[in-house]
């Protein structure tokens, strides 16, 4: 019975791997100048320490055990590669971490630009084409050249970055975005030549407008060669709200290495994310923003519980605002500010329309003294209204429970 259970578990794992592999279709690592190549090697060099790779060294002779002593544990990286006994001297056969053949996210074709985005070029692999990379706003149709926004040009080198706050672009209409590359491949009839147009391997939007090169986009079916898949998307395993975009750049075909242009994008979410939400927690901890974990949406808190201070926010998330918040002598915490205690101050006088409450030392609005509002409402000028009704927040902030919050600050 125990053996049968083990067999069933193994079959389930293999079936899942075959399904993912059919979706990802990534070639195994190769070798160039004595170094492993391919998407796995790229991810093994995507680390929290710049210039470091989790690729173990080959060992000659007969190592003790099944693996070489150097197992590639050099930093925190997306993937790791190391050699086994009697291994290929260039290409390690052992791996761990993000697996290009099984871990792509097939449904990630459109994204929500919730916060400023940081694009980083990781590699161009061994590709002859010097592609450009950028974004466009999703409309449900194939993007026209005027809608394309280049972020990384053909002269961008690995390590180069570009930062974009899409929401500040005057042409941005507030929708989801997609990504694209443009290749410099020559055209022959309705197909490509697999070589650089006019001998110039540097792609550009201007050349594409003039009829040279091809456009490949993240939305399936809108690329120049139809439904051929040119992009795999991977969700980072070590950095939240970070994705990798691995592109193939040959018209109508692929060698499946997906390293012709690989970029990382920080601060972007998949479709359905970037929307304000309520985490269900009390106080400030209730303010959240939807984010994607794999293919599942979750409401991530914008702030964590902290020591209560006088700021009009339930900082410690216990359900009470400013309780226990301290102020200087002869002052009280009221409406998120330390103000003079109107009961003990000889100089402070309440504003017109307000009167001093002897018990609390607050200046209270006369029109609201006997008004009781329902949950989610506050009294203004004697009338109960929604907490965010009539509240206008600065750019980049949203109203949540009568306060303006910045979804891009403190998202965990």
LUMBA-996165 format. One record per residue (C-alpha): residue in one letter; x, y, z; residue number from 1. Coordinates in steps of 0.1 Angstrom, whole numbers. Layout:
N
(pt "A",(X,Y,Z),NUM)
...
***
This chain:
412
(pt "X",(0,0,0),1)
(pt "X",(28,24,8),2)
(pt "X",(46,16,-25),3)
(pt "X",(14,22,-45),4)
(pt "X",(9,56,-28),5)
(pt "X",(44,66,-38),6)
(pt "X",(39,55,-74),7)
(pt "X",(7,76,-77),8)
(pt "X",(25,106,-63),9)
(pt "X",(53,103,-88),10)
(pt "X",(29,99,-117),11)
(pt "X",(11,131,-106),12)
(pt "X",(44,151,-105),13)
(pt "X",(55,138,-139),14)
(pt "X",(22,147,-155),15)
(pt "X",(23,182,-141),16)
(pt "X",(59,187,-154),17)
(pt "X",(49,175,-189),18)
(pt "X",(20,200,-190),19)
(pt "X",(43,229,-179),20)
(pt "X",(70,219,-203),21)
(pt "X",(45,219,-232),22)
(pt "X",(36,255,-221),23)
(pt "X",(72,267,-217),24)
(pt "X",(90,249,-245),25)
(pt "X",(125,260,-235),26)
(pt "X",(157,245,-249),27)
(pt "X",(182,230,-224),28)
(pt "X",(214,249,-216),29)
(pt "X",(242,252,-242),30)
(pt "X",(278,262,-241),31)
(pt "X",(297,292,-254),32)
(pt "X",(334,299,-247),33)
(pt "X",(335,274,-219),34)
(pt "X",(305,289,-201),35)
(pt "X",(269,275,-199),36)
(pt "X",(243,295,-219),37)
(pt "X",(205,295,-220),38)
(pt "X",(177,308,-198),39)
(pt "X",(187,286,-168),40)
(pt "X",(222,301,-168),41)
(pt "X",(207,336,-170),42)
(pt "X",(185,329,-140),43)
(pt "X",(215,315,-121),44)
(pt "X",(231,349,-125),45)
(pt "X",(200,369,-115),46)
(pt "X",(211,373,-79),47)
(pt "X",(208,397,-49),48)
(pt "X",(246,403,-52),49)
(pt "X",(257,420,-85),50)
(pt "X",(282,401,-106),51)
(pt "X",(277,368,-88),52)
(pt "X",(263,336,-104),53)
(pt "X",(251,304,-87),54)
(pt "X",(270,281,-111),55)
(pt "X",(293,255,-96),56)
(pt "X",(328,248,-110),57)
(pt "X",(335,216,-129),58)
(pt "X",(357,191,-110),59)
(pt "X",(380,167,-128),60)
(pt "X",(388,133,-115),61)
(pt "X",(364,112,-94),62)
(pt "X",(347,134,-68),63)
(pt "X",(336,121,-35),64)
(pt "X",(298,116,-37),65)
(pt "X",(275,123,-66),66)
(pt "X",(283,160,-71),67)
(pt "X",(313,182,-74),68)
(pt "X",(323,200,-42),69)
(pt "X",(313,234,-56),70)
(pt "X",(275,233,-56),71)
(pt "X",(271,269,-68),72)
(pt "X",(258,283,-35),73)
(pt "X",(273,318,-39),74)
(pt "X",(244,342,-33),75)
(pt "X",(206,343,-33),76)
(pt "X",(197,338,-70),77)
(pt "X",(167,328,-90),78)
(pt "X",(183,294,-100),79)
(pt "X",(214,273,-93),80)
(pt "X",(235,250,-115),81)
(pt "X",(262,225,-104),82)
(pt "X",(280,196,-118),83)
(pt "X",(275,159,-111),84)
(pt "X",(301,131,-114),85)
(pt "X",(312,124,-150),86)
(pt "X",(294,156,-161),87)
(pt "X",(298,177,-192),88)
(pt "X",(327,200,-184),89)
(pt "X",(308,231,-196),90)
(pt "X",(271,224,-189),91)
(pt "X",(261,214,-153),92)
(pt "X",(235,187,-151),93)
(pt "X",(222,196,-117),94)
(pt "X",(198,225,-110),95)
(pt "X",(175,240,-84),96)
(pt "X",(153,271,-81),97)
(pt "X",(134,288,-109),98)
(pt "X",(131,263,-137),99)
(pt "X",(127,278,-172),100)
(pt "X",(111,246,-185),101)
(pt "X",(83,244,-159),102)
(pt "X",(78,277,-141),103)
(pt "X",(67,301,-168),104)
(pt "X",(33,319,-163),105)
(pt "X",(12,312,-194),106)
(pt "X",(-16,336,-185),107)
(pt "X",(7,366,-179),108)
(pt "X",(2,387,-211),109)
(pt "X",(-12,419,-197),110)
(pt "X",(0,438,-167),111)
(pt "X",(-11,466,-143),112)
(pt "X",(14,494,-138),113)
(pt "X",(6,501,-101),114)
(pt "X",(39,519,-93),115)
(pt "X",(70,532,-111),116)
(pt "X",(86,504,-131),117)
(pt "X",(123,496,-133),118)
(pt "X",(134,478,-165),119)
(pt "X",(168,460,-164),120)
(pt "X",(184,442,-194),121)
(pt "X",(198,409,-182),122)
(pt "X",(212,394,-214),123)
(pt "X",(209,393,-252),124)
(pt "X",(222,357,-252),125)
(pt "X",(241,349,-284),126)
(pt "X",(215,365,-307),127)
(pt "X",(227,384,-338),128)
(pt "X",(197,408,-336),129)
(pt "X",(200,439,-314),130)
(pt "X",(163,442,-305),131)
(pt "X",(145,471,-287),132)
(pt "X",(122,466,-258),133)
(pt "X",(92,486,-246),134)
(pt "X",(56,488,-236),135)
(pt "X",(22,497,-250),136)
(pt "X",(-13,503,-236),137)
(pt "X",(-37,474,-241),138)
(pt "X",(-67,481,-262),139)
(pt "X",(-79,446,-273),140)
(pt "X",(-63,450,-307),141)
(pt "X",(-29,449,-322),142)
(pt "X",(-9,480,-311),143)
(pt "X",(-1,505,-339),144)
(pt "X",(35,519,-342),145)
(pt "X",(24,552,-326),146)
(pt "X",(13,533,-295),147)
(pt "X",(47,517,-289),148)
(pt "X",(70,532,-262),149)
(pt "X",(106,521,-264),150)
(pt "X",(124,517,-231),151)
(pt "X",(156,499,-240),152)
(pt "X",(172,506,-274),153)
(pt "X",(193,484,-295),154)
(pt "X",(225,499,-279),155)
(pt "X",(214,489,-243),156)
(pt "X",(239,466,-226),157)
(pt "X",(233,440,-199),158)
(pt "X",(229,458,-166),159)
(pt "X",(214,489,-182),160)
(pt "X",(181,501,-166),161)
(pt "X",(153,524,-174),162)
(pt "X",(127,537,-150),163)
(pt "X",(92,547,-160),164)
(pt "X",(62,559,-141),165)
(pt "X",(36,550,-167),166)
(pt "X",(8,569,-149),167)
(pt "X",(27,602,-155),168)
(pt "X",(28,596,-192),169)
(pt "X",(4,622,-208),170)
(pt "X",(-7,596,-234),171)
(pt "X",(-15,569,-208),172)
(pt "X",(-52,564,-205),173)
(pt "X",(-52,543,-173),174)
(pt "X",(-55,508,-186),175)
(pt "X",(-34,476,-185),176)
(pt "X",(-2,475,-205),177)
(pt "X",(17,449,-226),178)
(pt "X",(53,446,-236),179)
(pt "X",(70,442,-270),180)
(pt "X",(103,438,-288),181)
(pt "X",(111,449,-323),182)
(pt "X",(137,429,-343),183)
(pt "X",(159,441,-372),184)
(pt "X",(153,410,-392),185)
(pt "X",(150,414,-430),186)
(pt "X",(117,407,-448),187)
(pt "X",(112,384,-478),188)
(pt "X",(76,383,-491),189)
(pt "X",(54,376,-461),190)
(pt "X",(82,360,-441),191)
(pt "X",(116,368,-426),192)
(pt "X",(152,362,-439),193)
(pt "X",(167,352,-405),194)
(pt "X",(194,379,-412),195)
(pt "X",(197,416,-404),196)
(pt "X",(178,439,-428),197)
(pt "X",(204,457,-450),198)
(pt "X",(232,443,-429),199)
(pt "X",(221,466,-400),200)
(pt "X",(214,445,-369),201)
(pt "X",(203,475,-347),202)
(pt "X",(165,476,-345),203)
(pt "X",(146,508,-340),204)
(pt "X",(110,520,-340),205)
(pt "X",(119,543,-369),206)
(pt "X",(131,514,-390),207)
(pt "X",(100,494,-382),208)
(pt "X",(78,523,-393),209)
(pt "X",(97,522,-426),210)
(pt "X",(90,485,-431),211)
(pt "X",(121,469,-417),212)
(pt "X",(120,444,-389),213)
(pt "X",(92,427,-370),214)
(pt "X",(71,434,-339),215)
(pt "X",(64,407,-313),216)
(pt "X",(41,415,-284),217)
(pt "X",(31,399,-251),218)
(pt "X",(-5,395,-261),219)
(pt "X",(-8,362,-280),220)
(pt "X",(-20,366,-316),221)
(pt "X",(-11,403,-321),222)
(pt "X",(26,397,-332),223)
(pt "X",(36,402,-368),224)
(pt "X",(37,364,-373),225)
(pt "X",(4,357,-356),226)
(pt "X",(1,331,-329),227)
(pt "X",(38,320,-328),228)
(pt "X",(49,324,-291),229)
(pt "X",(78,348,-287),230)
(pt "X",(76,354,-250),231)
(pt "X",(79,335,-217),232)
(pt "X",(71,353,-185),233)
(pt "X",(84,342,-151),234)
(pt "X",(75,355,-116),235)
(pt "X",(106,361,-95),236)
(pt "X",(111,337,-66),237)
(pt "X",(133,361,-46),238)
(pt "X",(119,396,-53),239)
(pt "X",(82,405,-49),240)
(pt "X",(64,423,-77),241)
(pt "X",(92,414,-102),242)
(pt "X",(88,395,-134),243)
(pt "X",(112,383,-161),244)
(pt "X",(105,386,-198),245)
(pt "X",(123,361,-220),246)
(pt "X",(120,367,-258),247)
(pt "X",(125,348,-290),248)
(pt "X",(131,371,-320),249)
(pt "X",(130,351,-353),250)
(pt "X",(99,354,-375),251)
(pt "X",(76,324,-376),252)
(pt "X",(100,300,-358),253)
(pt "X",(121,296,-327),254)
(pt "X",(151,277,-314),255)
(pt "X",(134,278,-280),256)
(pt "X",(163,293,-260),257)
(pt "X",(143,324,-252),258)
(pt "X",(175,344,-244),259)
(pt "X",(174,368,-275),260)
(pt "X",(164,395,-250),261)
(pt "X",(158,389,-213),262)
(pt "X",(146,418,-191),263)
(pt "X",(134,420,-156),264)
(pt "X",(107,445,-146),265)
(pt "X",(103,456,-110),266)
(pt "X",(71,472,-97),267)
(pt "X",(47,457,-122),268)
(pt "X",(18,434,-115),269)
(pt "X",(-1,409,-137),270)
(pt "X",(-36,416,-149),271)
(pt "X",(-61,422,-122),272)
(pt "X",(-36,436,-98),273)
(pt "X",(-29,472,-87),274)
(pt "X",(-64,478,-74),275)
(pt "X",(-71,492,-39),276)
(pt "X",(-86,466,-16),277)
(pt "X",(-95,460,20),278)
(pt "X",(-74,433,37),279)
(pt "X",(-100,428,64),280)
(pt "X",(-76,439,91),281)
(pt "X",(-84,467,115),282)
(pt "X",(-71,503,112),283)
(pt "X",(-43,512,88),284)
(pt "X",(-36,475,82),285)
(pt "X",(-69,473,63),286)
(pt "X",(-55,494,34),287)
(pt "X",(-42,471,7),288)
(pt "X",(-36,467,-30),289)
(pt "X",(-42,436,-51),290)
(pt "X",(-11,417,-63),291)
(pt "X",(-4,385,-80),292)
(pt "X",(12,355,-65),293)
(pt "X",(17,331,-93),294)
(pt "X",(-18,330,-109),295)
(pt "X",(-37,340,-78),296)
(pt "X",(-47,375,-68),297)
(pt "X",(-43,385,-31),298)
(pt "X",(-48,417,-11),299)
(pt "X",(-14,428,2),300)
(pt "X",(-13,453,31),301)
(pt "X",(2,486,23),302)
(pt "X",(14,492,59),303)
(pt "X",(22,470,89),304)
(pt "X",(11,476,125),305)
(pt "X",(33,502,143),306)
(pt "X",(34,521,176),307)
(pt "X",(4,545,178),308)
(pt "X",(12,582,171),309)
(pt "X",(-11,612,168),310)
(pt "X",(-18,612,130),311)
(pt "X",(-54,602,126),312)
(pt "X",(-45,567,116),313)
(pt "X",(-50,534,136),314)
(pt "X",(-12,527,134),315)
(pt "X",(-13,497,158),316)
(pt "X",(-43,482,140),317)
(pt "X",(-63,475,171),318)
(pt "X",(-95,492,158),319)
(pt "X",(-91,525,176),320)
(pt "X",(-76,556,161),321)
(pt "X",(-49,575,180),322)
(pt "X",(-56,556,213),323)
(pt "X",(-26,560,236),324)
(pt "X",(-9,585,213),325)
(pt "X",(10,610,233),326)
(pt "X",(13,648,229),327)
(pt "X",(33,676,246),328)
(pt "X",(20,690,279),329)
(pt "X",(-13,710,278),330)
(pt "X",(-20,694,243),331)
(pt "X",(-44,667,232),332)
(pt "X",(-45,645,202),333)
(pt "X",(-75,654,181),334)
(pt "X",(-82,646,144),335)
(pt "X",(-47,634,139),336)
(pt "X",(-29,664,153),337)
(pt "X",(-16,675,187),338)
(pt "X",(-36,707,195),339)
(pt "X",(-40,729,225),340)
(pt "X",(-63,715,252),341)
(pt "X",(-91,740,250),342)
(pt "X",(-102,733,286),343)
(pt "X",(-69,743,302),344)
(pt "X",(-54,767,277),345)
(pt "X",(-58,804,285),346)
(pt "X",(-50,816,250),347)
(pt "X",(-65,790,227),348)
(pt "X",(-101,797,214),349)
(pt "X",(-121,772,193),350)
(pt "X",(-129,783,157),351)
(pt "X",(-163,796,147),352)
(pt "X",(-188,767,146),353)
(pt "X",(-169,747,171),354)
(pt "X",(-171,746,209),355)
(pt "X",(-149,732,237),356)
(pt "X",(-157,698,251),357)
(pt "X",(-147,700,287),358)
(pt "X",(-143,663,291),359)
(pt "X",(-119,657,263),360)
(pt "X",(-104,691,257),361)
(pt "X",(-114,689,220),362)
(pt "X",(-129,716,199),363)
(pt "X",(-159,698,185),364)
(pt "X",(-182,708,156),365)
(pt "X",(-214,721,171),366)
(pt "X",(-235,708,142),367)
(pt "X",(-221,672,148),368)
(pt "X",(-224,671,186),369)
(pt "X",(-256,651,187),370)
(pt "X",(-252,633,154),371)
(pt "X",(-244,596,153),372)
(pt "X",(-232,582,120),373)
(pt "X",(-232,546,108),374)
(pt "X",(-202,524,101),375)
(pt "X",(-180,538,74),376)
(pt "X",(-194,573,77),377)
(pt "X",(-182,605,94),378)
(pt "X",(-200,637,103),379)
(pt "X",(-192,669,84),380)
(pt "X",(-213,701,89),381)
(pt "X",(-239,680,107),382)
(pt "X",(-244,655,79),383)
(pt "X",(-232,619,78),384)
(pt "X",(-212,611,46),385)
(pt "X",(-189,583,33),386)
(pt "X",(-154,584,46),387)
(pt "X",(-140,593,12),388)
(pt "X",(-169,613,-1),389)
(pt "X",(-156,647,-14),390)
(pt "X",(-120,638,-6),391)
(pt "X",(-95,647,-33),392)
(pt "X",(-61,631,-29),393)
(pt "X",(-27,642,-44),394)
(pt "X",(-14,624,-75),395)
(pt "X",(-4,589,-68),396)
(pt "X",(-25,586,-37),397)
(pt "X",(-60,572,-31),398)
(pt "X",(-86,578,-4),399)
(pt "X",(-90,550,21),400)
(pt "X",(-111,555,53),401)
(pt "X",(-110,593,51),402)
(pt "X",(-72,593,46),403)
(pt "X",(-50,596,15),404)
(pt "X",(-26,567,11),405)
(pt "X",(0,559,-14),406)
(pt "X",(-4,523,-27),407)
(pt "X",(32,523,-40),408)
(pt "X",(46,530,-5),409)
(pt "X",(52,501,19),410)
(pt "X",(37,474,-3),411)
(pt "X",(50,441,10),412)
***
